[in-house]
Amino acid sequence: INAEYMGHSECLFFFVFCFLVFLFLFLIWRKRVMAQDMDNPFGRRQKAAEMVAGVEVVFKRIACHKGVIGYIVAHPRDGSILKHSGFEDNSELMNKYAHRMHSFVNLTRSVVRDLDPTNDLTFLRLRSRDHEVIVAPDKGLPY
């Protein structure tokens, strides 16, 4: 807009008009968002709680399988234990598994990337004569 060709009243009218159009569009957008949230009155918190509950169900289902000693959920960067089950009586064994598997997952991921830089570690199954360890690293976090 060139203010030289408009008077002050015309320029003011134009800016007020633009503001009202913006406000109208914003209110329409907000109404749609509120309508979506009406379907879910607790919004994102409830969705997050449902997701956590779903993860808990999966952990319980895994722990109920025959022969499962326990599970460990470790932080991907430092290997610290976030959640565990089945190792209550032997925390030394749990820490040993967490530390060694963190190192092994890092090594395995680097080998996979060395072989093919476009590939990534998605699942790891390690079996011995007595035990089996299954690792499912989170794709969204760097290891």
DSSP file with accessible surface (Angstrom, degrees, kcal/mol):
  #  RESIDUE AA STRUCTURE BP1 BP2  ACC     N-H-->O    O-->H-N    N-H-->O    O-->H-N    TCO  KAPPA ALPHA  PHI   PSI    X-CA   Y-CA   Z-CA
    1    1 A I              0   0  117      0, 0.0     2,-0.7     0, 0.0     3,-0.0   0.000 360.0 360.0 360.0 133.0    0.0    0.0    0.0
    2    2 A N    >   -     0   0   75      1,-0.1     3,-1.0     2,-0.0     4,-0.4  -0.874 360.0-163.0-103.1 113.0    1.3    3.4   -0.9
    3    3 A A  G >  S+     0   0   62     -2,-0.7     3,-0.5     1,-0.2    -1,-0.1   0.675  82.8  72.5 -71.3 -15.9    0.3    6.0    1.7
    4    4 A E  G 3  S+     0   0  159      1,-0.2    -1,-0.2    -3,-0.0    -2,-0.0   0.853 100.3  44.5 -66.9 -32.6    1.1    8.8   -0.7
    5    5 A Y  G <  S+     0   0  188     -3,-1.0     2,-0.4     2,-0.1    -1,-0.2   0.524 110.8  63.8 -89.5  -7.7   -2.0    8.1   -2.8
    6    6 A M  S <  S-     0   0   64     -3,-0.5     2,-0.1    -4,-0.4     0, 0.0  -0.898  78.0-126.6-115.9 151.7   -4.3    7.6    0.2
    7    7 A G     >  -     0   0   34     -2,-0.4     4,-2.3     1,-0.1     5,-0.2  -0.331  36.3-100.3 -82.5 172.8   -5.4   10.0    2.9
    8    8 A H  H  > S+     0   0  178      1,-0.2     4,-2.6     2,-0.2     5,-0.2   0.901 122.8  51.1 -63.9 -38.1   -4.9    9.2    6.6
    9    9 A S  H  > S+     0   0   92      1,-0.2     4,-2.4     2,-0.2    -1,-0.2   0.909 111.0  47.9 -68.4 -38.6   -8.5    8.2    7.0
   10   10 A E  H  > S+     0   0  109      2,-0.2     4,-2.3     1,-0.2    -2,-0.2   0.910 113.0  48.4 -67.4 -40.3   -8.3    5.8    4.0
   11   11 A C  H  X S+     0   0   22     -4,-2.3     4,-2.3     2,-0.2    -2,-0.2   0.924 112.8  47.9 -65.0 -44.2   -5.1    4.3    5.3
   12   12 A L  H  X S+     0   0  115     -4,-2.6     4,-2.5    -5,-0.2     5,-0.2   0.920 110.7  51.6 -63.1 -43.8   -6.6    3.8    8.8
   13   13 A F  H  X S+     0   0  148     -4,-2.4     4,-2.6    -5,-0.2    -2,-0.2   0.923 109.4  50.6 -58.8 -43.4   -9.7    2.2    7.3
   14   14 A F  H  X S+     0   0   71     -4,-2.3     4,-2.6     2,-0.2    -2,-0.2   0.936 111.3  46.9 -63.2 -44.2   -7.6   -0.2    5.3
   15   15 A F  H  X S+     0   0  121     -4,-2.3     4,-2.4     2,-0.2    -1,-0.2   0.905 112.8  49.2 -66.9 -38.7   -5.5   -1.3    8.3
   16   16 A V  H  X S+     0   0   71     -4,-2.5     4,-2.5     2,-0.2    -1,-0.2   0.927 111.0  51.0 -65.1 -40.6   -8.7   -1.7   10.5
   17   17 A F  H  X S+     0   0  111     -4,-2.6     4,-2.3    -5,-0.2    -2,-0.2   0.934 110.7  48.1 -61.0 -46.4  -10.2   -3.8    7.7
   18   18 A C  H  X S+     0   0   53     -4,-2.6     4,-2.5     1,-0.2    -1,-0.2   0.908 111.2  51.0 -61.2 -42.1   -7.1   -6.0    7.5
   19   19 A F  H  X S+     0   0  122     -4,-2.4     4,-2.8     1,-0.2    -1,-0.2   0.919 110.2  49.0 -62.2 -43.2   -7.1   -6.4   11.3
   20   20 A L  H  X S+     0   0   95     -4,-2.5     4,-2.6     2,-0.2    -2,-0.2   0.896 110.6  50.3 -65.4 -38.8  -10.8   -7.4   11.2
   21   21 A V  H  X S+     0   0   63     -4,-2.3     4,-2.6     2,-0.2     5,-0.2   0.939 112.2  47.8 -62.8 -45.1  -10.3   -9.9    8.5
   22   22 A F  H  X S+     0   0  133     -4,-2.5     4,-2.5     1,-0.2    -2,-0.2   0.934 112.5  48.9 -60.3 -45.5   -7.4  -11.4   10.4
   23   23 A L  H  X S+     0   0   67     -4,-2.8     4,-2.5     2,-0.2    -2,-0.2   0.923 110.5  51.1 -62.1 -42.0   -9.5  -11.5   13.6
   24   24 A F  H  X S+     0   0  128     -4,-2.6     4,-2.1     2,-0.2    -2,-0.2   0.937 111.7  46.6 -61.3 -46.4  -12.3  -13.2   11.7
   25   25 A L  H  X S+     0   0  105     -4,-2.6     4,-2.4     1,-0.2    -1,-0.2   0.899 111.7  52.0 -64.4 -39.2  -10.0  -15.9   10.3
   26   26 A F  H  X S+     0   0   91     -4,-2.5     4,-2.8    -5,-0.2    -1,-0.2   0.918 109.1  49.7 -62.4 -43.5   -8.5  -16.5   13.7
   27   27 A L  H  X S+     0   0   97     -4,-2.5     4,-2.3     2,-0.2    -2,-0.2   0.891 110.1  50.5 -65.7 -37.4  -11.9  -16.9   15.3
   28   28 A I  H  X S+     0   0   63     -4,-2.1     4,-1.9     2,-0.2    -1,-0.2   0.943 112.7  46.9 -63.8 -44.5  -12.9  -19.4   12.6
   29   29 A W  H  X S+     0   0  142     -4,-2.4     4,-2.2     1,-0.2    -2,-0.2   0.934 112.5  49.5 -62.3 -44.2   -9.7  -21.4   13.2
   30   30 A R  H  X S+     0   0  105     -4,-2.8     4,-2.8     1,-0.2    -1,-0.2   0.887 107.5  54.7 -64.6 -37.2  -10.1  -21.3   17.0
   31   31 A K  H  X S+     0   0  161     -4,-2.3     4,-2.2     1,-0.2    -1,-0.2   0.915 108.6  48.8 -63.3 -39.6  -13.7  -22.5   16.7
   32   32 A R  H  X S+     0   0  174     -4,-1.9     4,-1.9     2,-0.2    -2,-0.2   0.914 111.8  48.7 -66.0 -41.8  -12.5  -25.5   14.7
   33   33 A V  H  X S+     0   0   32     -4,-2.2     4,-2.1     1,-0.2    -2,-0.2   0.929 112.1  48.6 -63.7 -43.0   -9.8  -26.3   17.2
   34   34 A M  H  X S+     0   0   82     -4,-2.8     4,-1.5     1,-0.2    -1,-0.2   0.876 108.3  54.5 -65.4 -36.3  -12.3  -26.0   20.1
   35   35 A A  H  X S+     0   0   56     -4,-2.2     4,-0.8     1,-0.2    -1,-0.2   0.895 108.9  48.4 -64.3 -37.6  -14.7  -28.3   18.2
   36   36 A Q  H >X S+     0   0  133     -4,-1.9     4,-0.6     1,-0.2     3,-0.5   0.887 111.1  50.1 -68.2 -38.2  -12.0  -30.9   17.9
   37   37 A D  H 3< S+     0   0   65     -4,-2.1     6,-0.4     1,-0.2     3,-0.3   0.744  98.6  67.4 -72.6 -22.1  -11.2  -30.6   21.6
   38   38 A M  H 3< S+     0   0  143     -4,-1.5    -1,-0.2     1,-0.2    -2,-0.2   0.831  94.8  57.2 -66.6 -30.7  -14.9  -31.0   22.5
   39   39 A D  H << S+     0   0  142     -4,-0.8    -1,-0.2    -3,-0.5    -2,-0.2   0.821 119.6  31.9 -64.4 -30.7  -14.7  -34.6   21.3
   40   40 A N  S >< S-     0   0   24     -4,-0.6     3,-1.9    -3,-0.3    -1,-0.3  -0.841  75.2-170.6-127.7  92.0  -11.9  -35.0   23.9
   41   41 A P  T 3  S+     0   0  103      0, 0.0    -1,-0.1     0, 0.0    -2,-0.1   0.774  86.7  48.8 -62.5 -24.5  -12.6  -32.7   26.9
   42   42 A F  T >> S-     0   0  149      1,-0.2     3,-1.0     2,-0.1     4,-0.6   0.474  94.3-163.6 -94.0  -2.3   -9.2  -33.3   28.5
   43   43 A G  H <>  -     0   0   13     -3,-1.9     4,-1.4    -6,-0.4     3,-0.4  -0.222  59.2  -8.4  64.5-138.5   -7.3  -32.6   25.2
   44   44 A R  H 3> S+     0   0  215      1,-0.2     4,-2.6     2,-0.2    -1,-0.2   0.783 127.8  64.6 -69.2 -29.4   -3.7  -33.7   24.8
   45   45 A R  H <> S+     0   0  218     -3,-1.0     4,-2.5     1,-0.2    -1,-0.2   0.925 103.5  47.4 -61.5 -42.1   -3.3  -34.7   28.5
   46   46 A Q  H  X S+     0   0   60     -4,-0.6     4,-2.6    -3,-0.4    -1,-0.2   0.914 110.9  51.6 -66.5 -38.8   -5.8  -37.5   28.1
   47   47 A K  H  X S+     0   0  121     -4,-1.4     4,-2.1     2,-0.2    -2,-0.2   0.915 111.4  47.5 -63.3 -41.8   -4.2  -38.7   24.9
   48   48 A A  H  X S+     0   0   48     -4,-2.6     4,-2.5     2,-0.2    -2,-0.2   0.915 111.9  50.0 -65.5 -40.4   -0.8  -38.8   26.6
   49   49 A A  H  X S+     0   0   60     -4,-2.5     4,-2.5     1,-0.2    -2,-0.2   0.896 110.4  50.3 -65.1 -38.8   -2.3  -40.6   29.6
   50   50 A E  H  X S+     0   0  109     -4,-2.6     4,-2.2     2,-0.2    -1,-0.2   0.891 110.2  50.4 -65.2 -37.9   -3.9  -43.1   27.2
   51   51 A M  H  X S+     0   0  135     -4,-2.1     4,-2.1     2,-0.2    -2,-0.2   0.924 111.0  48.0 -66.9 -42.4   -0.6  -43.7   25.4
   52   52 A V  H  X S+     0   0   87     -4,-2.5     4,-2.4     1,-0.2    -2,-0.2   0.920 111.4  51.0 -63.7 -40.8    1.2  -44.3   28.7
   53   53 A A  H  X S+     0   0   52     -4,-2.5     4,-2.0     1,-0.2    -1,-0.2   0.899 108.8  52.0 -63.9 -38.1   -1.5  -46.7   29.8
   54   54 A G  H  X S+     0   0   36     -4,-2.2     4,-1.9     2,-0.2    -1,-0.2   0.896 109.2  49.5 -64.0 -39.4   -1.1  -48.5   26.5
   55   55 A V  H  X S+     0   0   65     -4,-2.1     4,-2.5     1,-0.2    -2,-0.2   0.908 108.6  53.2 -66.2 -40.6    2.7  -48.8   27.0
   56   56 A E  H  X S+     0   0   59     -4,-2.4     4,-2.4     1,-0.2    -2,-0.2   0.900 107.2  52.1 -60.9 -39.7    2.1  -50.2   30.5
   57   57 A V  H  X S+     0   0   91     -4,-2.0     4,-2.5     2,-0.2    -1,-0.2   0.917 109.0  50.2 -63.0 -41.8   -0.3  -52.8   29.1
   58   58 A V  H  X S+     0   0   55     -4,-1.9     4,-2.5     1,-0.2    -2,-0.2   0.930 110.4  49.8 -63.5 -43.5    2.4  -53.9   26.6
   59   59 A F  H  X S+     0   0   39     -4,-2.5     4,-2.6     1,-0.2    -2,-0.2   0.920 111.7  48.0 -61.8 -42.8    5.0  -54.1   29.4
   60   60 A K  H  X S+     0   0  135     -4,-2.4     4,-1.4     2,-0.2    -1,-0.2   0.899 111.0  51.4 -64.6 -39.0    2.7  -56.3   31.5
   61   61 A R  H  < S+     0   0  152     -4,-2.5     4,-0.5     2,-0.2    -2,-0.2   0.916 112.0  46.3 -64.5 -41.2    1.9  -58.5   28.6
   62   62 A I  H >< S+     0   0   70     -4,-2.5     3,-1.3     1,-0.2    -2,-0.2   0.927 110.6  52.8 -65.4 -44.1    5.6  -59.0   27.9
   63   63 A A  H 3< S+     0   0   37     -4,-2.6    -1,-0.2     1,-0.3    -2,-0.2   0.772 103.3  59.3 -65.2 -23.7    6.4  -59.7   31.6
   64   64 A C  T 3< S+     0   0  110     -4,-1.4    -1,-0.3    -3,-0.2    -2,-0.2   0.610  79.8 110.3 -82.4 -11.0    3.6  -62.4   31.7
   65   65 A H  S X  S-     0   0  113     -3,-1.3     3,-1.7    -4,-0.5     2,-0.1  -0.329  83.2 -95.9 -65.6 147.1    5.2  -64.5   29.0
   66   66 A K  T 3  S+     0   0  213      1,-0.2    -1,-0.1     3,-0.0     3,-0.1  -0.383 107.8  16.1 -64.2 131.2    6.7  -67.8   30.1
   67   67 A G  T 3  S+     0   0   75      1,-0.3     2,-0.5    -2,-0.1    -1,-0.2   0.371  85.0 138.2  89.6  -5.3   10.4  -67.6   30.8
   68   68 A V    <   -     0   0   54     -3,-1.7    -1,-0.3     1,-0.2     3,-0.1  -0.624  31.7-172.3 -77.1 123.9   10.6  -63.8   30.9
   69   69 A I        -     0   0   88     -2,-0.5     2,-0.3     1,-0.3    -1,-0.2   0.880  56.8 -67.7 -79.9 -42.3   12.9  -62.7   33.8
   70   70 A G        -     0   0   22     17,-0.1    -1,-0.3    -8,-0.1     2,-0.3  -0.981  43.7-105.3 173.9-175.6   12.1  -59.0   33.5
   71   71 A Y  E     -A   85   0A  35     14,-1.7    14,-2.0    -2,-0.3     2,-0.4  -0.967  15.9-157.0-138.0 156.0   12.4  -55.9   31.4
   72   72 A I  E     -A   84   0A  48     -2,-0.3     2,-0.6    12,-0.2    12,-0.2  -1.000   3.2-160.9-133.4 130.1   14.5  -52.8   31.5
   73   73 A V  E     -A   83   0A  43     10,-3.4     9,-3.3    -2,-0.4    10,-1.8  -0.970  23.6-173.5-109.0 117.8   13.7  -49.4   29.9
   74   74 A A  E     -A   81   0A  40     -2,-0.6     7,-0.2     7,-0.3     6,-0.1  -0.832  31.2-103.8-116.3 151.3   16.9  -47.4   29.7
   75   75 A H     >  -     0   0   56      5,-3.1     4,-1.9    -2,-0.3     5,-0.1  -0.517  30.7-135.8 -68.9 133.7   17.6  -43.9   28.6
   76   76 A P  T  4 S+     0   0   11      0, 0.0    -1,-0.1     0, 0.0    -2,-0.0   0.777  95.5  46.9 -69.0 -24.1   19.1  -43.9   25.1
   77   77 A R  T  4 S+     0   0  151     66,-0.2    -2,-0.0     1,-0.1    66,-0.0   0.922 131.0  10.5 -85.3 -44.7   21.9  -41.4   25.7
   78   78 A D  T  4 S-     0   0  103      2,-0.1    -1,-0.1    65,-0.0    24,-0.1   0.514  91.7-121.4-116.1  -5.7   23.4  -42.6   29.0
   79   79 A G     <  +     0   0    9     -4,-1.9    23,-0.1     1,-0.2    22,-0.1   0.567  53.8 157.4  79.1   8.2   21.8  -46.0   29.6
   80   80 A S        -     0   0   53     -6,-0.1    -5,-3.1     1,-0.1     2,-0.4  -0.381  49.5-105.2 -68.1 146.4   20.4  -45.0   33.0
   81   81 A I  E     +A   74   0A  42     -7,-0.2    -7,-0.3     1,-0.2     3,-0.1  -0.590  40.4 171.9 -80.1 123.2   17.4  -47.1   34.0
   82   82 A L  E    S+     0   0A 106     -9,-3.3     2,-0.3    -2,-0.4    -8,-0.2   0.787  70.1   0.1 -96.4 -37.7   14.0  -45.4   33.6
   83   83 A K  E     +A   73   0A  68    -10,-1.8   -10,-3.4     2,-0.0    -1,-0.4  -0.990  66.9 169.0-152.5 147.0   11.8  -48.4   34.4
   84   84 A H  E     -A   72   0A  71     -2,-0.3     2,-0.3   -12,-0.2   -12,-0.2  -0.985  11.0-170.7-155.3 162.9   12.3  -52.0   35.2
   85   85 A S  E     +A   71   0A  36    -14,-2.0   -14,-1.7    -2,-0.3    -2,-0.0  -0.969  67.2  30.0-155.8 143.9   10.5  -55.1   36.4
   86   86 A G  S    S+     0   0   27     -2,-0.3     3,-0.1   -16,-0.2   -14,-0.1   0.381  97.0  82.2  92.5  -4.0   11.6  -58.5   37.5
   87   87 A F    >   +     0   0   14    -16,-0.2     3,-1.1     1,-0.1     7,-0.2   0.108  49.1 118.8-116.7  20.4   15.0  -57.5   39.0
   88   88 A E  T 3  S+     0   0  127      1,-0.3     3,-0.3     2,-0.1    -1,-0.1   0.860  79.1  44.9 -59.1 -35.9   13.8  -56.3   42.4
   89   89 A D  T 3  S+     0   0  151      1,-0.2    -1,-0.3    -3,-0.1     2,-0.2   0.624 120.0  40.4 -85.3 -10.3   15.8  -58.8   44.3
   90   90 A N    <>  +     0   0   69     -3,-1.1     4,-1.6     1,-0.1    -1,-0.2  -0.622  55.8 161.6-141.0  78.4   19.0  -58.3   42.3
   91   91 A S  H  > S+     0   0   71     -3,-0.3     4,-2.5    -2,-0.2     5,-0.2   0.798  77.5  61.9 -70.2 -26.9   19.7  -54.7   41.4
   92   92 A E  H  > S+     0   0  154      2,-0.2     4,-2.1     1,-0.2    -1,-0.2   0.927 105.2  46.4 -64.2 -42.7   23.4  -55.5   40.6
   93   93 A L  H  > S+     0   0   47      2,-0.2     4,-2.7     1,-0.2    -2,-0.2   0.913 111.7  52.2 -64.9 -40.8   22.3  -57.8   37.8
   94   94 A M  H  X S+     0   0   13     -4,-1.6     4,-2.5    -7,-0.2    -2,-0.2   0.929 110.9  46.1 -62.4 -46.7   19.8  -55.2   36.5
   95   95 A N  H  X S+     0   0   88     -4,-2.5     4,-2.5     2,-0.2     5,-0.2   0.883 111.6  52.8 -64.1 -37.4   22.5  -52.5   36.4
   96   96 A K  H  X S+     0   0   96     -4,-2.1     4,-2.5    -5,-0.2     5,-0.3   0.942 111.1  46.1 -63.7 -47.1   25.0  -54.9   34.7
   97   97 A Y  H  X S+     0   0   62     -4,-2.7     4,-2.6     1,-0.2     5,-0.3   0.935 114.0  48.8 -59.3 -47.0   22.4  -55.8   32.0
   98   98 A A  H  X S+     0   0    8     -4,-2.5     4,-2.0    -5,-0.2    -2,-0.2   0.936 114.2  44.6 -62.2 -46.1   21.5  -52.1   31.4
   99   99 A H  H  X S+     0   0  125     -4,-2.5     4,-2.0     2,-0.2    -1,-0.2   0.943 117.2  43.7 -65.1 -47.8   25.2  -51.0   31.1
  100  100 A R  H  X S+     0   0  157     -4,-2.5     4,-2.4    -5,-0.2    -2,-0.2   0.894 114.2  49.2 -68.6 -38.3   26.3  -53.8   28.9
  101  101 A M  H  X S+     0   0   31     -4,-2.6     4,-2.9    -5,-0.3     5,-0.2   0.880 108.2  54.7 -70.3 -34.0   23.3  -53.7   26.6
  102  102 A H  H  X S+     0   0   32     -4,-2.0     4,-2.2    -5,-0.3    -2,-0.2   0.951 111.9  44.0 -61.8 -45.7   23.7  -49.9   26.2
  103  103 A S  H  X S+     0   0   57     -4,-2.0     4,-2.2     1,-0.2    -2,-0.2   0.917 114.7  49.4 -64.3 -41.3   27.3  -50.4   25.1
  104  104 A F  H  X S+     0   0   74     -4,-2.4     4,-2.8     1,-0.2     5,-0.2   0.899 109.6  50.9 -67.3 -39.7   26.3  -53.3   22.8
  105  105 A V  H  X S+     0   0    9     -4,-2.9     4,-2.8     2,-0.2     5,-0.2   0.921 110.4  49.9 -64.4 -42.2   23.4  -51.3   21.2
  106  106 A N  H  X S+     0   0   55     -4,-2.2     4,-2.0    -5,-0.2    -2,-0.2   0.927 113.2  46.2 -61.3 -44.0   25.8  -48.4   20.5
  107  107 A L  H  X S+     0   0  103     -4,-2.2     4,-2.1     2,-0.2    -2,-0.2   0.936 113.8  48.2 -64.2 -44.7   28.3  -50.7   18.9
  108  108 A T  H  X S+     0   0   24     -4,-2.8     4,-2.6     1,-0.2     5,-0.2   0.910 109.8  52.1 -64.1 -41.9   25.7  -52.5   16.9
  109  109 A R  H  X S+     0   0    7     -4,-2.8     4,-2.3     1,-0.2    -1,-0.2   0.917 109.7  49.2 -61.9 -41.3   24.2  -49.3   15.6
  110  110 A S  H  X S+     0   0   51     -4,-2.0     4,-2.0    -5,-0.2    -1,-0.2   0.893 110.7  50.6 -67.5 -35.7   27.6  -48.0   14.5
  111  111 A V  H  X S+     0   0   70     -4,-2.1     4,-2.1     2,-0.2    -2,-0.2   0.933 110.4  49.4 -65.7 -43.8   28.3  -51.3   12.7
  112  112 A V  H  X S+     0   0   33     -4,-2.6     4,-2.1     1,-0.2     7,-0.2   0.927 113.2  46.7 -61.6 -42.3   24.9  -51.2   10.9
  113  113 A R  H  < S+     0   0  108     -4,-2.3    -1,-0.2     1,-0.2    -2,-0.2   0.835 109.1  54.8 -70.7 -31.3   25.6  -47.6    9.8
  114  114 A D  H  < S+     0   0  132     -4,-2.0    -1,-0.2    -5,-0.2    -2,-0.2   0.883 110.4  46.6 -67.1 -37.2   29.1  -48.4    8.7
  115  115 A L  H  < S+     0   0  147     -4,-2.1    -2,-0.2     1,-0.3    -1,-0.2   0.900 137.6   2.2 -70.4 -41.9   27.7  -51.1    6.4
  116  116 A D    ><  -     0   0   66     -4,-2.1     3,-2.0    -5,-0.2    -1,-0.3  -0.832  62.2-158.9-148.8 105.6   24.9  -48.9    5.0
  117  117 A P  T 3  S+     0   0  109      0, 0.0    -4,-0.1     0, 0.0    -3,-0.1   0.718  94.6  56.6 -61.0 -20.5   24.7  -45.2    6.1
  118  118 A T  T 3  S+     0   0  128     -5,-0.1     2,-0.2     2,-0.0    -5,-0.1   0.591  96.7  81.1 -86.3  -8.0   21.0  -45.1    5.1
  119  119 A N    <   -     0   0   87     -3,-2.0     2,-0.3    -7,-0.2    -3,-0.1  -0.531  60.7-165.6 -95.7 162.3   20.1  -48.0    7.3
  120  120 A D        -     0   0   44     -2,-0.2     2,-0.5    -8,-0.0   -10,-0.0  -0.980  30.8 -97.1-145.5 155.7   19.4  -47.9   11.1
  121  121 A L        +     0   0   10     -2,-0.3     3,-0.1     1,-0.2   -12,-0.1  -0.611  45.9 159.6 -74.8 121.1   19.1  -50.3   13.9
  122  122 A T        +     0   0   75     -2,-0.5     2,-0.3     1,-0.4    -1,-0.2   0.663  64.1   9.5-114.2 -28.0   15.5  -51.1   14.5
  123  123 A F        -     0   0  113     13,-0.2    -1,-0.4     2,-0.0     2,-0.4  -0.983  57.6-166.8-156.1 141.6   15.5  -54.4   16.4
  124  124 A L  E     -B  135   0B  25     11,-2.7    11,-3.4    -2,-0.3     2,-0.5  -0.995   2.1-174.0-137.1 128.5   18.2  -56.5   18.0
  125  125 A R  E     -B  134   0B 137     -2,-0.4     2,-0.5     9,-0.2     9,-0.2  -0.985   3.8-175.3-125.4 121.6   17.8  -60.1   19.2
  126  126 A L  E     -B  133   0B  73      7,-3.2     7,-3.4    -2,-0.5     2,-0.4  -0.971   7.0-173.9-121.5 118.9   20.7  -61.8   21.1
  127  127 A R  E     +B  132   0B 171     -2,-0.5     5,-0.2     5,-0.2     2,-0.2  -0.913   8.4 174.2-117.3 141.0   20.4  -65.4   22.1
  128  128 A S        -     0   0   73      3,-3.4    -2,-0.0    -2,-0.4     0, 0.0  -0.688  51.7 -90.1-124.3-175.2   22.6  -67.7   24.1
  129  129 A R  S    S+     0   0  228     -2,-0.2     3,-0.1     1,-0.2    -1,-0.0   0.886 124.6  24.0 -65.6 -35.4   22.1  -71.2   25.3
  130  130 A D  S    S+     0   0  116      1,-0.1     2,-0.3    -3,-0.0    -1,-0.2   0.758 125.0  27.3-101.9 -30.8   20.4  -70.1   28.5
  131  131 A H        -     0   0   91      2,-0.0    -3,-3.4     0, 0.0     2,-0.4  -0.863  53.3-150.5-134.9 165.9   18.9  -66.6   27.8
  132  132 A E  E     -B  127   0B  83     -2,-0.3     2,-0.5    -5,-0.2    -5,-0.2  -0.999   9.3-162.3-138.0 134.8   17.6  -64.3   25.1
  133  133 A V  E     -B  126   0B  37     -7,-3.4    -7,-3.2    -2,-0.4     2,-0.5  -0.978   4.2-166.3-119.7 128.1   17.8  -60.6   25.1
  134  134 A I  E     -B  125   0B  96     -2,-0.5     2,-0.4    -9,-0.2    -9,-0.2  -0.969   4.3-170.4-116.3 128.2   15.5  -58.5   22.8
  135  135 A V  E     -B  124   0B  27    -11,-3.4   -11,-2.7    -2,-0.5    -2,-0.0  -0.973  10.9-177.9-121.6 130.0   16.2  -54.8   22.3
  136  136 A A        -     0   0   76     -2,-0.4   -13,-0.2   -13,-0.2   -14,-0.1  -0.829  19.3-157.9-124.7  89.2   13.9  -52.4   20.5
  137  137 A P        -     0   0   14      0, 0.0     2,-0.4     0, 0.0     6,-0.0  -0.356  24.3-106.8 -69.7 149.9   15.6  -49.0   20.4
  138  138 A D    >   -     0   0   89      1,-0.1     3,-0.8     4,-0.1   -16,-0.0  -0.622  21.5-152.9 -77.0 125.4   13.5  -45.9   19.9
  139  139 A K  T 3  S+     0   0  144     -2,-0.4    -1,-0.1     1,-0.2   -18,-0.0   0.791  88.0  63.9 -69.0 -28.4   14.0  -44.5   16.4
  140  140 A G  T 3  S+     0   0   65      2,-0.1    -1,-0.2    -3,-0.0    -2,-0.0   0.657  95.5  64.2 -75.3 -13.7   13.2  -40.9   17.5
  141  141 A L  S <  S-     0   0   64     -3,-0.8     2,-0.2   -65,-0.0     0, 0.0  -0.872  83.7-118.0-115.5 141.8   16.2  -40.5   19.8
  142  142 A P              0   0   78      0, 0.0    -2,-0.1     0, 0.0    -4,-0.1  -0.518 360.0 360.0 -74.8 142.7   19.9  -40.5   18.9
  143  143 A Y              0   0   69     -2,-0.2   -66,-0.2   -38,-0.1   -65,-0.0  -0.833 360.0 360.0-109.6 360.0   22.0  -43.3   20.4
